[in-house]
Amino acid sequence: MEQMQEHSRAILNADPSLSRFDPLPRIIYHDDFNRGLRGWVELIGNYEDSLDSMLPQYADMRPPMLSSGTHWDTGTHGAMQGTYSMKLATRARAGDISVSIKRVTWRHRGPVRLEAYFTFKPEASALQLSVDDVRAVGVLFDLQDEEYRWMPHWRYLNALEGEPVRSWQFKREREPFHDIGGRAETVSHFHLAPTGWENVPDSGQILCYNEVATKFNWYYLRMDLDLAGRQITHLQCNDRVHDLTDVGPMMIPAMPNLDCMLNVAFWVETDVDKRAFLYVDSVLLSGEW
């Protein structure tokens, strides 16, 4: 077993696209956006019979796009590795959110690890630093087993109403459910609402922003979960590791048609009437079985 682990690690270390990650033994997916969007799509709210039945918060979200990071002053930045990253862009309206989701299912109820390289910036529409124009960037899991649908949520709250915050937060407070349509087959809830967020223990972290709104610095992100125990274990961003064993996710009784769900989503929120951008260079989801 030890020899097999050493062999697997040697293979990972020999591949530049994988050696920057620390995956668990089984790679579920590795998405390098130089090869397209790889199944990442816009988050669409539930609807029934008519699109007008969708909750209004979901009705105007923007889909993800591929971006080469081109700016008026720096030229084409590219991704951290290669040309393209996945880009999310909000509307130019304070509090607007853009979300991208990948929907898969799990085959073993055990440890999983999500890793990504990302960065965020406001639209460079003014010759200013604009460091407080992005309100938040975040990531979530949407999971279901035979008893519960549980939804670990994290966000990096960069600024709020013009004031710098620079803190990691989680959410366990459940938003109200609303019936969609008239047949009682579909419900919806806006789980990314601004209410109910709490600070992660020792949550403060200042990320490298650089000197103008068009300069990128990429950040490493890791989240660890135990599907069997319905437990969040760790959050890491760059050199900071947060122990989350006492942090609980949103818990909901299991819902119809969602068995073995293992969805992941990223989002970005703007704090001002200016578009905010989240760039994701690459994503790796791994498990242990």
Backbone as CSV, one residue per row, in Angstrom:
resi,resn,N_x,N_y,N_z,CA_x,CA_y,CA_z,C_x,C_y,C_z
1,MET,0.827,-1.195,0.000,0.000,0.000,0.000,0.867,1.254,0.000
2,GLU,1.892,1.276,0.866,2.769,2.434,0.934,3.488,2.660,-0.388
3,GLN,3.882,1.551,-1.040,4.567,1.667,-2.326,3.632,2.222,-3.395
4,MET,2.360,1.804,-3.355,1.377,2.313,-4.309,1.148,3.810,-4.102
5,GLN,1.101,4.251,-2.842,0.905,5.667,-2.558,2.083,6.484,-3.058
6,GLU,3.283,5.982,-2.864,4.467,6.686,-3.351,4.449,6.764,-4.878
7,HIS,3.990,5.694,-5.534,3.920,5.683,-6.992,2.889,6.701,-7.480
8,SER,1.733,6.748,-6.824,0.690,7.702,-7.205,1.174,9.132,-7.028
9,ARG,1.874,9.393,-5.923,2.395,10.732,-5.683,3.446,11.108,-6.728
10,ALA,4.256,10.164,-7.137,5.270,10.440,-8.158,4.614,10.808,-9.485
11,ILE,3.509,10.138,-9.824,2.792,10.451,-11.063,2.203,11.857,-10.990
12,LEU,1.605,12.206,-9.845,1.038,13.544,-9.673,2.134,14.610,-9.767
13,ASN,3.256,14.376,-9.118,4.328,15.359,-9.110,4.939,15.567,-10.490
14,ALA,4.808,14.568,-11.356,5.367,14.676,-12.703,4.461,15.448,-13.646
15,ASP,3.247,15.710,-13.244,2.274,16.412,-14.084,2.097,17.827,-13.545
16,PRO,2.568,18.865,-14.257,2.472,20.237,-13.727,1.051,20.683,-13.439
17,SER,0.072,20.177,-14.182,-1.311,20.591,-13.960,-1.916,19.977,-12.704
18,LEU,-1.315,18.866,-12.206,-1.819,18.189,-11.013,-0.939,18.399,-9.792
19,SER,0.349,18.632,-9.985,1.266,18.677,-8.847,1.029,19.890,-7.957
20,ARG,0.323,20.907,-8.449,0.016,22.073,-7.601,-1.167,21.825,-6.686
21,PHE,-1.837,20.667,-6.840,-2.923,20.260,-5.953,-2.436,19.191,-4.979
22,ASP,-3.221,18.972,-3.918,-2.961,17.901,-2.962,-4.202,17.020,-2.851
23,PRO,-4.531,16.265,-3.915,-5.790,15.519,-3.925,-5.765,14.294,-3.027
24,LEU,-6.961,13.870,-2.633,-7.136,12.563,-2.023,-6.911,11.496,-3.096
25,PRO,-6.834,10.210,-2.727,-6.394,9.194,-3.688,-7.207,9.093,-4.977
26,ARG,-8.506,9.402,-4.941,-9.349,9.242,-6.129,-9.732,10.609,-6.682
27,ILE,-9.303,10.934,-7.892,-9.696,12.195,-8.524,-11.050,11.999,-9.194
28,ILE,-12.047,12.767,-8.756,-13.394,12.682,-9.305,-13.487,13.518,-10.571
29,TYR,-13.004,14.749,-10.530,-12.838,15.522,-11.755,-11.742,16.564,-11.555
30,HIS,-11.111,16.884,-12.676,-10.078,17.925,-12.710,-10.404,18.817,-13.899
31,ASP,-10.832,20.036,-13.647,-11.294,20.927,-14.703,-10.298,22.046,-14.928
32,ASP,-9.639,21.980,-16.060,-8.766,23.046,-16.535,-9.541,23.748,-17.636
33,PHE,-9.840,25.020,-17.455,-10.760,25.701,-18.356,-10.129,26.092,-19.685
34,ASN,-8.883,25.714,-19.915,-8.335,25.774,-21.261,-9.041,24.779,-22.179
35,ARG,-9.742,23.821,-21.609,-10.445,22.800,-22.387,-11.949,22.993,-22.351
36,GLY,-12.396,24.225,-22.094,-13.823,24.519,-22.097,-14.374,24.651,-20.693
37,LEU,-15.683,24.837,-20.600,-16.322,25.043,-19.297,-16.534,23.747,-18.522
38,ARG,-16.373,22.605,-19.157,-16.285,21.313,-18.453,-17.503,21.021,-17.565
39,GLY,-18.691,21.429,-18.014,-19.901,21.105,-17.261,-20.315,22.129,-16.228
40,TRP,-19.578,23.235,-16.099,-19.968,24.314,-15.188,-20.983,25.203,-15.906
41,VAL,-22.120,25.416,-15.265,-23.230,26.119,-15.901,-23.798,27.173,-14.947
42,GLU,-24.657,28.004,-15.478,-25.370,28.996,-14.674,-26.298,28.305,-13.677
43,LEU,-26.415,28.858,-12.474,-27.382,28.375,-11.500,-28.765,28.892,-11.894
44,ILE,-29.658,27.968,-12.222,-31.021,28.319,-12.624,-31.968,28.008,-11.470
45,GLY,-32.822,28.949,-11.112,-33.799,28.705,-10.066,-34.870,27.713,-10.508
46,ASN,-35.471,27.027,-9.542,-36.544,26.084,-9.868,-37.749,26.819,-10.446
47,TYR,-38.418,26.159,-11.384,-39.638,26.721,-11.969,-40.587,25.587,-12.339
48,GLU,-41.835,25.942,-12.514,-42.854,24.963,-12.877,-43.890,25.649,-13.756
49,ASP,-44.103,25.099,-14.958,-45.079,25.585,-15.938,-44.681,26.904,-16.587
50,SER,-44.101,27.813,-15.832,-43.726,29.113,-16.368,-42.429,29.577,-15.715
51,LEU,-41.567,30.244,-16.501,-40.345,30.804,-15.929,-40.650,31.906,-14.923
52,ASP,-41.844,32.469,-15.006,-42.238,33.516,-14.054,-42.441,32.965,-12.645
53,SER,-42.501,31.629,-12.494,-42.661,31.038,-11.164,-41.336,30.973,-10.402
54,MET,-40.232,31.278,-11.071,-38.913,31.268,-10.436,-38.815,32.381,-9.399
55,LEU,-38.127,32.118,-8.278,-37.904,33.178,-7.307,-37.139,34.328,-7.972
56,PRO,-37.501,35.565,-7.684,-36.892,36.697,-8.400,-35.381,36.778,-8.238
57,GLN,-34.821,36.282,-7.123,-33.370,36.371,-6.925,-32.604,35.527,-7.952
58,TYR,-33.259,34.488,-8.498,-32.606,33.623,-9.476,-32.859,34.045,-10.919
59,ALA,-33.767,34.965,-11.141,-34.272,35.216,-12.487,-33.276,35.923,-13.394
60,ASP,-32.259,36.561,-12.848,-31.388,37.390,-13.683,-29.914,37.104,-13.433
61,MET,-29.582,35.867,-13.054,-28.178,35.526,-12.863,-27.495,35.313,-14.210
62,ARG,-26.193,35.593,-14.246,-25.421,35.495,-15.485,-24.722,34.140,-15.577
63,PRO,-24.615,33.567,-16.788,-23.883,32.302,-16.949,-22.381,32.520,-16.894
64,PRO,-21.620,31.453,-16.602,-20.158,31.583,-16.649,-19.676,31.726,-18.080
65,MET,-18.470,32.222,-18.225,-17.870,32.369,-19.552,-16.394,31.999,-19.462
66,LEU,-15.792,31.786,-20.599,-14.352,31.595,-20.671,-13.699,32.944,-20.899
67,SER,-12.621,33.214,-20.165,-11.965,34.512,-20.253,-10.455,34.345,-20.383
68,SER,-9.858,35.159,-21.236,-8.402,35.218,-21.324,-7.845,36.352,-20.477
69,GLY,-8.718,37.014,-19.699,-8.266,38.056,-18.790,-7.714,39.276,-19.508
70,THR,-8.360,39.693,-20.590,-7.883,40.843,-21.350,-8.342,42.148,-20.705
71,HIS,-7.412,43.087,-20.524,-7.711,44.393,-19.941,-7.102,45.487,-20.802
72,TRP,-7.629,46.671,-20.650,-7.236,47.795,-21.512,-5.790,48.222,-21.304
73,ASP,-5.247,47.998,-20.091,-3.889,48.481,-19.819,-2.842,47.374,-19.817
74,THR,-3.188,46.210,-19.299,-2.198,45.130,-19.165,-2.197,44.181,-20.356
75,GLY,-3.194,44.292,-21.242,-3.296,43.356,-22.353,-3.944,42.061,-21.904
76,THR,-3.541,40.954,-22.503,-4.130,39.654,-22.177,-3.339,38.992,-21.057
77,HIS,-3.989,38.876,-19.913,-3.329,38.307,-18.737,-3.247,36.792,-18.831
78,GLY,-4.301,36.170,-19.380,-4.381,34.716,-19.389,-4.790,34.171,-18.036
79,ALA,-4.761,32.870,-17.881,-5.075,32.215,-16.615,-3.789,32.031,-15.814
80,MET,-3.908,31.369,-14.675,-2.706,31.074,-13.892,-1.801,30.127,-14.681
81,GLN,-2.428,29.160,-15.362,-1.685,28.226,-16.200,-2.483,28.056,-17.489
82,GLY,-1.975,28.595,-18.584,-2.693,28.524,-19.839,-3.378,29.841,-20.158
83,THR,-4.316,29.788,-21.082,-4.949,30.991,-21.606,-6.254,31.338,-20.906
84,TYR,-7.113,30.329,-20.642,-8.475,30.609,-20.220,-8.753,30.212,-18.769
85,SER,-9.544,31.047,-18.118,-10.139,30.717,-16.826,-11.648,30.806,-16.967
86,MET,-12.374,30.253,-15.982,-13.820,30.443,-15.926,-14.094,31.769,-15.231
87,LYS,-14.887,32.611,-15.866,-15.166,33.939,-15.333,-16.648,34.066,-15.006
88,LEU,-16.931,34.577,-13.813,-18.291,34.937,-13.417,-18.360,36.451,-13.305
89,ALA,-19.431,37.036,-13.815,-19.594,38.490,-13.798,-20.992,38.834,-13.299
90,THR,-21.076,39.726,-12.339,-22.364,40.193,-11.846,-22.918,41.280,-12.767
91,ARG,-24.152,41.678,-12.517,-24.672,42.909,-13.082,-24.041,44.104,-12.352
92,ALA,-24.122,45.281,-12.944,-23.592,46.497,-12.310,-24.636,47.070,-11.356
93,ARG,-24.913,46.287,-10.320,-25.959,46.645,-9.352,-25.557,46.115,-7.988
94,ALA,-25.397,46.981,-6.987,-24.933,46.570,-5.665,-25.746,45.399,-5.138
95,GLY,-25.058,44.351,-4.664,-25.715,43.163,-4.144,-26.013,42.111,-5.184
96,ASP,-25.739,42.383,-6.444,-26.003,41.393,-7.491,-25.015,40.236,-7.381
97,ILE,-25.488,39.038,-7.713,-24.705,37.818,-7.554,-24.683,37.052,-8.871
98,SER,-23.542,36.440,-9.175,-23.426,35.510,-10.295,-22.908,34.180,-9.747
99,VAL,-23.517,33.070,-10.189,-23.220,31.743,-9.646,-22.989,30.752,-10.783
100,SER,-21.994,29.898,-10.639,-21.775,28.782,-11.553,-21.742,27.487,-10.751
101,ILE,-22.379,26.455,-11.287,-22.527,25.191,-10.557,-22.146,24.014,-11.451
102,LYS,-21.601,22.969,-10.828,-21.361,21.694,-11.514,-22.095,20.617,-10.741
103,ARG,-22.918,19.852,-11.451,-23.787,18.870,-10.805,-23.292,17.457,-11.101
104,VAL,-22.842,16.775,-10.054,-22.446,15.376,-10.158,-23.056,14.615,-8.979
105,THR,-22.793,13.325,-8.889,-23.267,12.511,-7.761,-22.090,11.730,-7.187
106,TRP,-22.242,11.317,-5.919,-21.155,10.570,-5.294,-21.410,9.068,-5.374
107,ARG,-20.306,8.318,-5.436,-20.373,6.852,-5.503,-19.889,6.199,-4.223
108,HIS,-19.292,7.015,-3.334,-18.840,6.489,-2.042,-19.012,7.585,-1.008
109,ARG,-19.582,7.237,0.118,-19.845,8.210,1.171,-18.662,8.259,2.118
110,GLY,-17.688,9.078,1.777,-16.474,9.192,2.568,-15.890,10.586,2.441
111,PRO,-14.589,10.750,2.706,-13.964,12.067,2.613,-13.926,12.574,1.175
112,VAL,-14.166,13.877,0.991,-13.987,14.536,-0.298,-13.221,15.831,-0.066
113,ARG,-12.506,16.257,-1.095,-11.709,17.481,-1.024,-11.895,18.270,-2.311
114,LEU,-12.212,19.543,-2.159,-12.304,20.458,-3.290,-11.120,21.416,-3.241
115,GLU,-10.424,21.553,-4.374,-9.315,22.485,-4.475,-9.499,23.347,-5.724
116,ALA,-9.056,24.586,-5.639,-9.179,25.491,-6.783,-8.145,26.596,-6.667
117,TYR,-7.838,27.197,-7.814,-7.072,28.429,-7.868,-7.977,29.504,-8.448
118,PHE,-8.064,30.651,-7.751,-9.042,31.665,-8.131,-8.483,33.053,-7.853
119,THR,-9.151,34.050,-8.418,-8.913,35.431,-8.049,-10.179,36.223,-8.329
120,PHE,-10.250,37.450,-7.829,-11.426,38.291,-8.064,-10.994,39.737,-8.245
121,LYS,-11.788,40.459,-9.026,-11.524,41.871,-9.304,-12.846,42.566,-9.639
122,PRO,-12.930,43.879,-9.412,-14.051,44.638,-9.943,-13.777,44.987,-11.409
123,GLU,-14.808,45.399,-12.112,-14.599,45.910,-13.458,-13.719,47.167,-13.384
124,ALA,-12.714,47.215,-14.244,-11.761,48.328,-14.196,-12.306,49.526,-14.973
125,SER,-13.377,50.084,-14.479,-14.043,51.197,-15.162,-13.626,52.553,-14.605
126,ALA,-12.713,52.571,-13.644,-12.201,53.822,-13.081,-10.714,53.649,-12.802
127,LEU,-9.976,54.712,-12.883,-8.533,54.662,-12.634,-8.274,54.754,-11.141
128,GLN,-8.777,53.732,-10.424,-8.671,53.677,-8.975,-8.386,52.248,-8.543
129,LEU,-7.903,52.099,-7.324,-7.600,50.776,-6.794,-8.856,49.907,-6.705
130,SER,-9.963,50.461,-6.210,-11.273,49.789,-6.186,-11.268,48.488,-5.391
131,VAL,-10.408,48.392,-4.384,-10.253,47.140,-3.647,-11.511,46.755,-2.877
132,ASP,-12.370,47.708,-2.531,-13.567,47.411,-1.749,-14.830,47.312,-2.604
133,ASP,-14.696,47.251,-3.921,-15.881,47.208,-4.790,-16.485,45.814,-4.897
134,VAL,-15.692,44.771,-4.648,-16.224,43.398,-4.633,-16.660,43.073,-3.217
135,ARG,-17.923,42.707,-3.045,-18.417,42.387,-1.701,-17.920,41.032,-1.233
136,ALA,-18.122,40.002,-2.054,-17.783,38.656,-1.581,-17.568,37.712,-2.749
137,VAL,-16.771,36.684,-2.488,-16.675,35.517,-3.366,-16.900,34.296,-2.489
138,GLY,-17.464,33.241,-3.072,-17.791,32.101,-2.231,-17.847,30.789,-2.980
139,VAL,-17.960,29.729,-2.206,-18.088,28.379,-2.735,-19.035,27.606,-1.831
140,LEU,-19.789,26.680,-2.423,-20.712,25.868,-1.634,-20.768,24.450,-2.178
141,PHE,-21.151,23.532,-1.296,-21.537,22.172,-1.663,-23.041,22.035,-1.457
142,ASP,-23.680,21.248,-2.321,-25.086,20.885,-2.149,-25.148,19.365,-2.207
143,LEU,-25.414,18.733,-1.057,-25.242,17.292,-0.878,-26.524,16.668,-0.357
144,GLN,-26.749,15.408,-0.705,-27.889,14.706,-0.111,-27.591,13.227,0.039
145,ASP,-27.947,12.692,1.223,-27.928,11.259,1.459,-29.350,10.807,1.735
146,GLU,-29.501,9.633,2.368,-30.859,9.091,2.544,-31.663,9.832,3.606
147,GLU,-31.017,10.639,4.423,-31.726,11.334,5.496,-31.774,12.848,5.335
148,TYR,-30.681,13.435,4.853,-30.581,14.884,4.841,-30.033,15.417,3.519
149,ARG,-30.517,16.595,3.174,-29.838,17.460,2.219,-29.059,18.472,3.061
150,TRP,-27.747,18.535,2.863,-26.953,19.456,3.659,-26.061,20.268,2.739
151,MET,-25.879,21.554,3.125,-25.349,22.532,2.194,-24.263,23.389,2.860
152,PRO,-23.022,22.914,2.906,-21.933,23.745,3.428,-21.706,24.968,2.537
153,HIS,-21.719,26.157,3.141,-21.507,27.414,2.437,-20.346,28.172,3.073
154,TRP,-19.453,28.710,2.250,-18.412,29.608,2.727,-18.358,30.825,1.807
155,ARG,-17.995,31.955,2.374,-17.704,33.119,1.536,-16.562,33.910,2.153
156,TYR,-15.804,34.556,1.288,-14.802,35.525,1.722,-15.460,36.888,1.595
157,LEU,-15.826,37.475,2.732,-16.465,38.789,2.735,-15.366,39.838,2.644
158,ASN,-15.192,40.358,1.459,-14.125,41.318,1.200,-14.458,42.709,1.729
159,ALA,-15.693,43.154,1.493,-16.131,44.484,1.928,-17.650,44.489,2.031
160,LEU,-18.167,45.383,2.850,-19.608,45.501,3.009,-19.967,46.973,3.127
161,GLU,-20.772,47.427,2.161,-21.218,48.821,2.107,-20.038,49.784,2.182
162,GLY,-19.006,49.439,1.418,-17.852,50.318,1.287,-16.791,50.174,2.350
163,GLU,-17.036,49.356,3.376,-16.075,49.176,4.455,-15.341,47.842,4.304
164,PRO,-14.017,47.819,4.408,-13.284,46.558,4.283,-13.593,45.598,5.428
165,VAL,-13.715,44.303,5.115,-13.966,43.268,6.120,-12.853,42.225,6.108
166,ARG,-12.590,41.605,4.944,-11.489,40.644,4.762,-11.612,39.461,5.727
167,SER,-12.718,38.757,5.654,-12.983,37.703,6.628,-13.742,36.547,5.971
168,TRP,-13.425,35.312,6.402,-14.146,34.129,5.947,-15.386,33.904,6.812
169,GLN,-16.478,33.521,6.173,-17.736,33.284,6.869,-18.377,31.990,6.387
170,PHE,-19.259,31.456,7.199,-20.042,30.274,6.835,-21.511,30.546,7.140
171,LYS,-22.364,29.669,6.645,-23.797,29.869,6.832,-24.458,28.543,7.175
172,ARG,-25.165,28.519,8.314,-25.941,27.325,8.667,-27.422,27.634,8.840
173,GLU,-27.771,28.921,8.852,-29.176,29.313,8.980,-29.898,29.077,7.658
174,ARG,-30.976,28.338,7.694,-31.705,27.985,6.480,-32.676,29.087,6.092
175,GLU,-32.713,29.406,4.816,-33.663,30.392,4.310,-35.029,29.735,4.106
176,PRO,-36.124,30.518,4.143,-37.482,29.945,3.998,-37.680,29.291,2.634
177,PHE,-38.450,28.218,2.620,-38.820,27.557,1.378,-40.115,28.146,0.837
178,HIS,-40.209,28.158,-0.500,-41.396,28.664,-1.172,-41.868,27.618,-2.187
179,ASP,-43.168,27.353,-2.227,-43.724,26.469,-3.241,-43.604,27.123,-4.611
180,ILE,-43.209,26.334,-5.600,-43.087,26.813,-6.972,-44.157,26.121,-7.809
181,GLY,-45.015,26.897,-8.452,-46.076,26.300,-9.246,-47.247,25.877,-8.388
182,GLY,-48.181,25.145,-8.998,-49.418,24.795,-8.311,-49.594,23.333,-8.000
183,ARG,-48.595,22.487,-8.278,-48.763,21.042,-8.089,-48.028,20.518,-6.862
184,ALA,-47.388,21.380,-6.105,-46.660,20.998,-4.891,-45.561,19.979,-5.185
185,GLU,-44.974,20.057,-6.387,-43.879,19.162,-6.751,-42.504,19.803,-6.581
186,THR,-42.460,21.110,-6.521,-41.189,21.829,-6.524,-41.203,22.947,-5.493
187,VAL,-40.106,23.063,-4.759,-39.925,24.186,-3.840,-38.610,24.869,-4.177
188,SER,-38.397,26.051,-3.619,-37.157,26.777,-3.858,-36.839,27.635,-2.645
189,HIS,-35.580,27.915,-2.457,-35.144,28.833,-1.401,-33.877,29.525,-1.870
190,PHE,-33.717,30.787,-1.510,-32.543,31.540,-1.934,-31.485,31.446,-0.846
191,HIS,-30.683,30.392,-0.921,-29.743,30.077,0.153,-28.540,31.014,0.178
192,LEU,-28.376,31.862,-0.839,-27.281,32.828,-0.845,-27.717,34.208,-0.368
193,ALA,-28.849,34.266,0.301,-29.333,35.538,0.846,-28.290,36.141,1.789
194,PRO,-28.279,37.468,1.958,-27.258,38.122,2.785,-27.426,37.899,4.279
195,THR,-28.502,37.273,4.711,-28.753,37.062,6.137,-28.134,35.749,6.619
196,GLY,-27.823,35.696,7.928,-27.448,34.439,8.563,-25.992,34.040,8.475
197,TRP,-25.135,34.878,7.928,-23.716,34.520,7.834,-23.010,34.718,9.170
198,GLU,-22.089,33.808,9.491,-21.323,33.856,10.733,-19.836,33.779,10.409
199,ASN,-19.003,34.345,11.259,-17.563,34.303,11.039,-16.991,32.935,11.351
200,VAL,-16.145,32.454,10.461,-15.349,31.266,10.736,-14.396,31.598,11.886
201,PRO,-14.107,30.650,12.795,-13.125,30.926,13.850,-11.796,31.412,13.271
202,ASP,-11.254,32.472,13.867,-9.999,33.061,13.401,-10.090,33.383,11.909
203,SER,-11.143,34.121,11.550,-11.571,34.222,10.154,-10.843,35.269,9.336
204,GLY,-10.177,36.236,9.955,-9.576,37.332,9.216,-8.427,36.878,8.335
205,GLN,-8.407,37.367,7.090,-7.307,37.046,6.182,-7.239,38.121,5.102
206,ILE,-6.095,38.744,4.953,-5.895,39.732,3.908,-5.259,39.038,2.709
207,LEU,-5.940,39.108,1.565,-5.439,38.483,0.346,-4.689,39.505,-0.503
208,CYS,-3.704,39.018,-1.227,-2.908,39.876,-2.105,-3.794,40.423,-3.223
209,TYR,-3.944,41.730,-3.264,-4.817,42.366,-4.257,-4.027,43.064,-5.354
210,ASN,-2.799,43.405,-5.125,-1.938,44.149,-6.022,-2.421,45.585,-6.183
211,GLU,-1.746,46.387,-7.015,-1.889,47.844,-6.908,-2.985,48.473,-7.747
212,VAL,-3.496,47.796,-8.780,-4.582,48.351,-9.596,-5.612,47.261,-9.866
213,ALA,-6.734,47.672,-10.411,-7.865,46.748,-10.571,-7.689,45.734,-11.682
214,THR,-6.592,45.822,-12.459,-6.401,44.887,-13.569,-5.263,43.894,-13.331
215,LYS,-4.607,43.961,-12.187,-3.501,43.033,-11.913,-4.016,41.830,-11.131
216,PHE,-3.707,40.635,-11.649,-4.169,39.400,-11.026,-3.092,38.821,-10.112
217,ASN,-3.511,38.320,-8.956,-2.738,37.371,-8.162,-3.660,36.214,-7.827
218,TRP,-3.226,34.991,-8.103,-4.077,33.815,-7.924,-3.937,33.265,-6.512
219,TYR,-5.056,32.773,-5.951,-5.114,32.228,-4.595,-5.457,30.737,-4.662
220,TYR,-4.916,29.999,-3.715,-5.234,28.574,-3.566,-6.356,28.411,-2.549
221,LEU,-7.292,27.514,-2.840,-8.430,27.247,-1.955,-8.635,25.747,-1.812
222,ARG,-8.879,25.316,-0.572,-9.155,23.890,-0.309,-10.265,23.773,0.727
223,MET,-11.230,22.884,0.469,-12.282,22.554,1.423,-12.338,21.041,1.598
224,ASP,-12.391,20.585,2.856,-12.470,19.158,3.159,-13.781,18.848,3.866
225,LEU,-14.434,17.766,3.416,-15.699,17.310,4.003,-15.627,15.812,4.271
226,ASP,-16.453,15.378,5.202,-16.679,13.950,5.445,-18.139,13.673,5.156
227,LEU,-18.430,13.024,4.035,-19.811,12.767,3.652,-20.499,11.827,4.632
228,ALA,-19.750,10.863,5.178,-20.361,9.901,6.091,-20.815,10.583,7.376
229,GLY,-20.002,11.492,7.897,-20.337,12.157,9.150,-21.082,13.463,8.973
230,ARG,-21.359,13.837,7.705,-21.979,15.137,7.395,-21.224,16.252,8.118
231,GLN,-19.926,16.242,7.942,-19.073,17.147,8.711,-18.137,17.915,7.786
232,ILE,-18.045,19.217,8.049,-17.025,20.057,7.426,-15.779,19.953,8.295
233,THR,-14.622,19.751,7.687,-13.425,19.566,8.510,-12.445,20.731,8.386
234,HIS,-12.096,21.139,7.158,-11.079,22.185,7.023,-11.382,23.114,5.857
235,LEU,-10.972,24.342,6.011,-10.935,25.339,4.948,-9.523,25.899,4.917
236,GLN,-8.916,25.920,3.728,-7.591,26.503,3.567,-7.625,27.505,2.431
237,CYS,-7.046,28.682,2.649,-6.808,29.646,1.582,-5.365,30.105,1.695
238,ASN,-4.599,29.854,0.660,-3.159,30.123,0.681,-2.517,29.444,1.888
239,ASP,-1.903,30.193,2.789,-1.177,29.584,3.911,-2.025,29.430,5.162
240,ARG,-3.279,29.867,5.148,-4.123,29.827,6.332,-5.042,28.611,6.296
241,VAL,-5.005,27.805,7.345,-5.859,26.622,7.459,-6.797,26.828,8.645
242,HIS,-8.100,26.692,8.403,-9.104,26.867,9.445,-9.712,25.503,9.791
243,ASP,-9.714,25.170,11.077,-10.357,23.951,11.572,-11.852,24.224,11.703
244,LEU,-12.656,23.483,10.934,-14.098,23.742,10.893,-14.911,22.602,11.493
245,THR,-14.295,21.789,12.330,-15.009,20.636,12.874,-16.195,21.047,13.744
246,ASP,-16.195,22.262,14.274,-17.322,22.734,15.090,-18.265,23.644,14.308
247,VAL,-18.081,23.729,13.001,-18.915,24.575,12.146,-19.947,23.700,11.448
248,GLY,-21.210,24.016,11.611,-22.267,23.204,11.022,-22.791,23.789,9.721
249,PRO,-23.246,22.934,8.780,-23.838,23.413,7.529,-25.351,23.582,7.667
250,MET,-25.965,24.114,6.648,-27.430,24.079,6.561,-27.884,22.624,6.456
251,MET,-28.893,22.271,7.234,-29.423,20.909,7.231,-30.906,20.946,6.889
252,ILE,-31.301,20.090,5.932,-32.678,20.026,5.451,-33.060,18.556,5.338
253,PRO,-34.258,18.155,5.747,-34.672,16.766,5.497,-34.534,16.414,4.016
254,ALA,-34.153,15.166,3.745,-33.924,14.732,2.364,-35.128,15.061,1.490
255,MET,-34.850,15.503,0.276,-35.888,15.926,-0.660,-35.990,14.924,-1.799
256,PRO,-37.119,14.862,-2.500,-37.282,13.893,-3.598,-36.283,14.131,-4.726
257,ASN,-35.814,13.042,-5.340,-35.069,13.074,-6.600,-33.647,13.614,-6.491
258,LEU,-33.069,13.657,-5.292,-31.738,14.244,-5.137,-30.737,13.262,-4.516
259,ASP,-30.976,11.955,-4.632,-30.112,10.967,-4.004,-28.665,11.093,-4.488
260,CYS,-27.713,11.008,-3.560,-26.274,10.998,-3.828,-25.788,12.298,-4.486
261,MET,-26.489,13.386,-4.307,-26.105,14.648,-4.943,-24.782,15.151,-4.384
262,LEU,-23.900,15.583,-5.289,-22.581,16.114,-4.928,-22.304,17.331,-5.820
263,ASN,-23.086,18.380,-5.617,-22.960,19.593,-6.422,-21.974,20.564,-5.780
264,VAL,-21.274,21.308,-6.625,-20.354,22.359,-6.173,-20.672,23.627,-6.942
265,ALA,-20.645,24.775,-6.271,-20.903,26.053,-6.933,-19.940,27.116,-6.428
266,PHE,-19.573,28.019,-7.321,-18.814,29.223,-6.995,-19.690,30.436,-7.257
267,TRP,-19.450,31.539,-6.516,-20.198,32.755,-6.803,-19.389,33.987,-6.441
268,VAL,-19.872,35.123,-6.981,-19.277,36.427,-6.709,-20.401,37.428,-6.532
269,GLU,-20.195,38.410,-5.646,-21.198,39.428,-5.345,-20.536,40.806,-5.366
270,THR,-21.205,41.782,-5.966,-20.660,43.134,-6.022,-21.208,43.990,-4.885
271,ASP,-20.377,44.911,-4.413,-20.775,45.798,-3.319,-21.221,47.168,-3.812
272,VAL,-21.008,47.462,-5.084,-21.330,48.770,-5.654,-22.011,48.569,-6.995
273,ASP,-22.440,49.651,-7.605,-23.087,49.585,-8.921,-22.024,49.463,-10.012
274,LYS,-21.270,48.401,-9.908,-20.198,48.078,-10.842,-20.085,46.563,-10.898
275,ARG,-19.775,46.028,-12.055,-19.655,44.570,-12.157,-18.460,44.058,-11.347
276,ALA,-18.663,42.912,-10.710,-17.594,42.213,-10.006,-17.312,40.903,-10.727
277,PHE,-16.042,40.527,-10.787,-15.620,39.352,-11.540,-14.926,38.345,-10.615
278,LEU,-15.270,37.080,-10.782,-14.536,35.968,-10.168,-13.917,35.155,-11.291
279,TYR,-12.627,34.875,-11.183,-11.920,34.048,-12.160,-11.467,32.767,-11.452
280,VAL,-11.775,31.619,-12.046,-11.345,30.327,-11.508,-10.436,29.672,-12.546
281,ASP,-9.170,29.522,-12.198,-8.201,28.949,-13.139,-8.447,27.461,-13.350
282,SER,-8.686,26.738,-12.270,-8.850,25.288,-12.356,-9.453,24.781,-11.054
283,VAL,-10.111,23.622,-11.152,-10.804,23.015,-10.018,-10.497,21.523,-10.002
284,LEU,-10.258,20.995,-8.796,-10.064,19.555,-8.657,-10.888,19.058,-7.474
285,LEU,-11.737,18.060,-7.728,-12.510,17.396,-6.673,-12.014,15.969,-6.547
286,SER,-11.651,15.583,-5.326,-11.132,14.241,-5.099,-11.820,13.604,-3.902
287,GLY,-11.682,12.288,-3.808,-12.290,11.536,-2.713,-11.380,10.410,-2.256
288,GLU,-11.792,9.708,-1.233,-10.986,8.605,-0.695,-11.844,7.359,-0.599
289,TRP,-11.557,6.403,-1.455,-12.184,5.080,-1.396,-11.375,4.090,-2.216
